[in-house]
Amino acid sequence: MSHQDLNVACKADCLKLALQWLFSGVNWSSIRFRDDCSWSPRRLCMAGLFWSCSNEKTLDDRFRSTRKILHFLDPDQDKLASSYQAFMKMLTRWTTPLVALLLPALRRRMRTALAQLWHTDGWLLFGVDGSRIQLPRTKSHEAAYSAARKKKKKKKSTKRVSTKHAKKANSPQMWITTLWHAGTSLPWAWRTGPADSSERAHLLDMLPELPAPSMIAADAGFVGYENMQAILEKGHNFLIRVGANVRLLRELGFARESQNTVYLWPDKQAKKHAPPIVLRLIVVQNGKHPVYLVTNVLSAKQLSAAQVVRLYRRRWGIEVFFRSLKQTYERRKLHSKKAEHARVELDWSMVSLWAMALYALVQVRTGEEPKLRVSIAGMLRGFRHTMRDYRHPRERGDSMRNQLKLAVIDNYERTDKTSRDYPFKKKEKPPDKPKILLATNFQKQQAIIVKQEQMQIRLTA
């Protein structure tokens, strides 16, 4: 007797439950396809998630397996076309509006289903950082993403550049800058661009998507007057590492000062009579070298030095997220040959990893030990096992939810691995001490003038 005759639920039901939970509250009516189109916005979104999650070797095979799953989940709908090219054309055209619909739904789920993880040490903490994703060496990628895509004027040079070095400089890579929620260890927003993209510009573009007030923790690559001023204008706070490329002033007299008060006031902004940014400098000893951090939160009662250490340590989780994306999820190098397809592949990879990790985290939090973290490798095994065996009957205790509850990182303490000589271990030199100077008399006079101008603006406003 067949399983259908026994009316036994199959593993595809687990996928249906997960999709219903993730899509709850999404209003698909804002996107309309042609009447003769076999796709619907919801169905195309499901296809993007399954297609990016699949571990088939080629993108074409991923689509074929995705098409079979979709037809099994919804057999009453029109049969989807079997052309991979037509699928990619649809996905390329509609990825931006579909992702714009999904992200608010995922964020609402994070805030409601994981309310206990929303804040970190009393702050709504977000880390920000960037990373490079490798791409196939095609003319399309080289024209869109390689650092050498811009033609520069040739300069006479006595140095000989090897062919190997020139090829390496022209390797197409995609840059991705990510805002990462520290409490849940899940992404919040991202921007992509060529290999030489500005991660500061990406951050400024993502600021409107952050709930205010948030605390942004960043490394030394995000230092800058315009960057910090934009964060403050949006109502957010920041905790940023500074190095030798930053000049800070002491005893400027612009604000009420304490022992740790410093100012960021470049000469360019001082000439424009722009106000200095008042900061609090905190020096943390990590055992090897001091770490210099600045924050706009001046009160030690509101943000203690111990909190600063804990919050900045949590920022390291975004590095773990990138490792999960590139190594565990195998997105170190994308498969798409065209530049527009590569962006779509990376966007859906981010959305699917976010959605799966969110769903798995909710299952883990309902278990006996709610403090355990999700294992990305175990989570992927659970989803991909269900996708592969979607026609099989669901045995008792073998549902996807039960598998995800077991996808946790054990809580035993690892030994120190810093002495291991990894062949690909990064050996970057840490940032040096920032330049901290006493304000000159001329700078103090400028600060008085700017302060008076600020007071007049407030009185006339």
N, C-alpha and C positions, 0 to 999 in steps of 0.2 A: 504493500500500500504506500502511495506517495506521501510526502510531507504535506502537500497541499490538501490531500484528503483528510489528513489528521487535523488540519487547521492549526498547525503549530506556528507560532510567530517566528519570523526569520530575523537575522541580525540586521537587515535593512531597517527594521523598526527602530533600532537604536540610533541610526543616523537620522531618521525622521524626528525623533524626540529632541536630539541635539539641535537640529535646524529650527524646529519650532521654538525652542527656548531662545536661540540666538536671534531669530528674526522677529521675535515678539515686539510689537510696537513700531515696526518699520512700515512706513506708508509708501507703498509702491506706486500709488496713483500719480505721483509727480513725474514718472517716466512712462512714456508711451511709445510702443513700437508700431510698425505698420500692421494693418489688419491681417495681411497674408503671411506674417512672420510666425514661424513655429516656436520662436523663443518668447518668453515673458521675462520681465525684469527679475522676478524671483527665481525663475528657472536658470537664467543666465548667471545670476549671483551664486546659486548652488553649483553651477558648472565651474565657475572661477575658483571656488573653494576646493572642490574635489580635484580639479585639474592641477592646482598648485600643490595640494597635499600628496598626490599620487607619487609613488616611488618608481614608476616605470622609467626605463632608461631614456626614452625619447619623448619629446613634447607631443608628437603625433600619437604615440601609444597611450600617453596620459589622457588625451582627448577621447580616444576610442573606449578606454575603460570607464571614463567619466560618463560618456554617452550611454553605455549599458546600464550603469547605476541609475542614472536619471530616468531612463525608460522603465526600469523595474520599480522605482519609487512612485512613478506617476504614469502608469500604462494607459490611462484614459486620454492623456494629452496627445497632440499630434506628434508623430515620430520625428525626431530631430534629424536634420541633414547630416550626412556622414562626411562632409568635407571639412577638413581641418582648417583650410584657408578661409572658408566662410565663417567658421567659429572665431578665428583670430581677428577677422575683420570686425565682427560684432563686438568682441571683447575689447579691442582697441578703441572702438568708437564710444563704448558705454562704460569703460572702467572708471573714469573720473566721477560721473554722476552716481554710479552704483556705490563706490567707496564712500562718497560724501553722504549717502543714506545710511550706510552700515556703521560708520565710525560713531555717530551720536548714540546709536543703539548699544554698541559695545561699551561706550563710556557710561551710559546709564546703568548697565548691568554691573559694571565695576563698582559703581557708587552704592547701589542698592544691595546686591547679593554679597558684596565683600565690604560692607560698611566698617567692620572692625579693622580692616587693613587700609582704610582711606587715608588716615594720617600716620605720620612717622615721627615719633617723639614730639607730638603736639603740632607738627607742621605738615602742610600738604606739599610733600617733597617730590620734585622732578629732577632727574638727571638729564644731561644733554651731552651728546658726543657724536662724532662722525666716524665713518669707516668706508673703505673702498671695496667694491665688488668687481671681480674680474669678469671680462667679457670675451667672447670669441674674437679673434683678429680678423674682422671683416671690414670692407670699405665703409659700410654703413656705420659701424661702431666707431671706426677711426675718425670719420667725419663729424660724428656727434659727441663723442665722449673723450677722445684722447687729448692729453694736454698739449700735443703738438698740432692740434687742428687749426689753430690760428697762425696764419702766415706772418712771420716776423721778418723785419729787415735784416739782411745778412750783414754781419759785422766781421771785419777782418780780425782774425785771431791767430795767434801763433800756436795755440794748443790744438792738438790733433784729437778729434773725437772718433772713437772706434765705432764701427758699424754696429757692434753688439750693444753699445751704450745708447746709440741713436734709436735702435729698435725698441729697447726697453723703455725709453722716454716716450715713445709713440704707442705704447701698449694701451689699448682702450680699457678704461675702468670707469665704473659708475660710482659716484660719491653719494652716500646716504647719511643724512643727519637726522637723529632720532631723539624725540622727547620721550623719556621713560619714567613711568610712575613707580617710585621706590617701594611703596607699601605693598603693591601686588606683584611687583617685578614684571609688569606688562607694559608694552609700548602705549603711547598716547597719540603721537603724531609723528610724521616724518616728511622729509623733502629729499628729492633726488636731483642729481645734476651731473655734469661732466667731472672728470677726475680732479680738476683744479677749482671746483666750486668753493664758495666761501661758506663755511659752516656758521659764521656769525650772521650772514645774510639769511641763511636758512632759519636760524633761531628767531630772528626778527619777524620773519614771515609766519612763524608758527605761534607767536605770542598771543594773538587774538583767540586761539583755540584753548588756552589755559584758563581754568577757573581761578578767579581772583579771590583772595590773595594766595599765591603759590610761592614756594621757595625753590629757586633754581640753583642746583649745584653743578658747577662746571669746572673744567681744568683750565690751564693757562692759555689755551687757544681762544677763549671767549672773552679775554680782557679787552677793554676799549671804552672810551668815553661815550661814543654814540650807542654802543651796545648796552652799557649799564643804564644810561639815561632813558633808553627806550623801555627797558624792563621796569624802571621806576614809574614812568608815565603810565604804564598799563596796570599799575597797582600791585606789582609783584615784588618779592624780595630776592636776593641772590647771595650765594656763597661761592666765591670764585678764587681759585688759586692764582697767585701772581708770581712772576719771575723777574729776571734781570732786564727784560724789555719794558718794564713799567717804572715810571718815576712817580713817587709819592711825596707829598709835602707834609711837613709837620709845622705846628704853631703858626698857622695862617691867620687864625683869629676870625674866621668866617662864621663859625658856630661854637656852641659851648663844647669845650674840649676836655678830654680825659687823657690818661696816659697812653691809650691805644688809638687815639684819634689821628687819622691821616686824611689827606685829600688827594683826589685825582683831578688834576687841572692842567691839561696840556697847554702849551703856549698858544696853539692855534685857537682853542676855545677861550683862553684868557683875552686874546686880542679882540674877539667878537663879543666880549662882555658876557659870555655864557657863565652861569654860576658853577663853582667847583662842586664835585660830588663828595659828600662827607662820608667817610668810611671808618670802619673799625678793623684794625689789624690784629690778627690772632696767629701766633706762631705755635705750631704743633711739632713735637718731636716724635718721629716714627721709628727711632732706633738707629737709623742709618744717617739721615740728614733731616734738617728742619724743613717743614712745609709751611709756607706763608699763605694765609688765607685772608680775604677781605670780605666784609659783608656790610650792607646798608643798615642792618639792625644794630643800633648803637648801644642799646641797653643790655647789660649783662644779665639783668633779671629776666628780660624777655627771651634772650638767647644766651645761655651760659657757654663757657668755653668747653665744658664737657659735652654739651649738646652739639656744638660745632664739630667736635671730633667724631661723634656718632653719626651725624648727618652726612659729613663728607665721606666717611667710610662706606655708607650705604650707596654713594654714587658709583662705587666700583661695580655694583651690580649691572650697570649698563654694559660694561666690558664682557661680563658673563653672558648677557643677552646677545651681543654680537657674536660671541663664540658659538652660542646655540644656533643662531641663524646661519652662520657660515659653515660650521663644522657638523653639528648634529643634524640640522635640517638640510645640509648639503647645498647651501647657496653661496659658497665661496666663489663659484664661477657659474654664471647663468648659461642656459642652452640656446637662447634665442639668437638668431643670426641678424635680425633687423633691429635697428635702434629703438623704433617705436614698440616693438614686441618685447624688448628687454625691459623697458619701463613697466609694461603691463605685467610681465612675469614677476618682477620684484614687488610691485604693489600687491598682487594677489598672494605672494609668498608672505608678506608682512601681515596682511589681513587674516589669512588662514592660520598662521602661527599664533597670532593674537587670539583669534576666536577659539582655537583648540585649547590653548593654555588657559584661557578664561573659563571655559567649560570644565576642564580638568581640575582647575583650582577650586571651583565650587564643589565638585565631588569630593575632593580631598578634605576640604574644610568641614564637610558633614560627617567625616569619620571620627574615630575615637581620639586622634591626635591632630587637632586643627592647626597646630603650629608647623607641621611638616610642609616642605616646599615641593613643588611639582618637578618631577624628572621629565625633561623634554624628550629624552630618548624613550622612556616608558610610555609617555603620552602618545608619541608618534606610533609606537608599536600597537597601542590599543586602537587608535583610529584606523591605521592602515590594515590591521588584521580584520577589522569589521568591514572595511571597504573591499577587501579581497574576497571575503567569505560572506558577502551580503545576501546571497541566496540560501545559505545554510541555515538550518533551524537554530534558534537560540536556546542553548541548553541552560538548565537551571544553574544559576551562579556564574554564568559565563557571559553576562551582558557587558556591553562597553563601559557602562558606569562602574561595574565592579572592577574591571581592568584598570580604569582610570584612578580608582581609589587606591590601588596598589602602586600607581606611578608616582612615587615619592622619593625624595632624596633622603637617605638615611642620615641620622643626626649624630653619628659618632664623629669624634674630632680627628681630623687628618694630621699627620706629622708634617713638619716643615719641609717643603720641597725646593726651597730656594737654592740649595747647593747642587741640585741636579743640573748637569750640563746638557740642556736641550739644544739641538742643532739650530732650531728656528726661534730660539728665545730672544725677545726684544732686549736690546742693551742700550736703550735710549738714556742719555744723560739727563738727570732731573733738573728742573729749572733752578737757576741760581737765585741768590737773594735779590729782592727788588731794590732799586735805588731809592733810598729814603733820605731826603734833603730837608734842611731847615728853610723855611720860606724867607725870601729876601725882603728887604724893606719895600722895594718896588712892588713885589707881589702882594704884600700886605696892603699897600695903598690901593692897588687894583681891586683887591677883595672888598675893601670898604666901599669903593665906588659901586661895585656890582651889587653889594648888599643894600645900599641905599636905593639903587634902581629897582631892585626886587620889592622893596617896601613900598615904593611909589606905585608900582604896578598893582600891588595888593590893595592899596587904598583907593585907587581909581576903578578897580574892577567891580 
